Amino acid sequence: MDHTKLCPCGSHVTLKECCLPYIQEDVMVPTAEKLMRSRFTAFYLHDAVYLFKTTHVSQKKYTNKSDILAWAQQNTWQKLEILNSTENTVEFKAYFLDENKTPQIHHEKSTFIHFQNNWFYVDGKFY
């Protein structure tokens, strides 16, 4: 993986300077939007461990790392578009190609919670 290329989250800075520290180095994520961006990048990188780790404990019973990894790997993640962001919500569109290489858009308004000095994904409303 080339850490000097632009981050997949659309921030216009390198992966190494943007989402990688959150994903690989346990650096605390400062905002819900940055968590959303790092989670998109984790899907792009197929990092199910990070995605599971950043899911709030109240939601972990509904998912597991192998299902997350399968969904991340069966799709080709292309770009993230942030539509709106508040302190604890992020509305976004994630563009990807599904397993048949058909273009898809995942449009969601996600809710996050700041708990024990970290941000966690709670749930999302799909459009």
Beta strands, then each sheet from edge to edge (+ up, - down):
strand 1: 76-85
strand 2: 89-97
strand 3: 103-115
strand 4: 118-126
sheet 1: 1+ 2- 3+ 4-
end
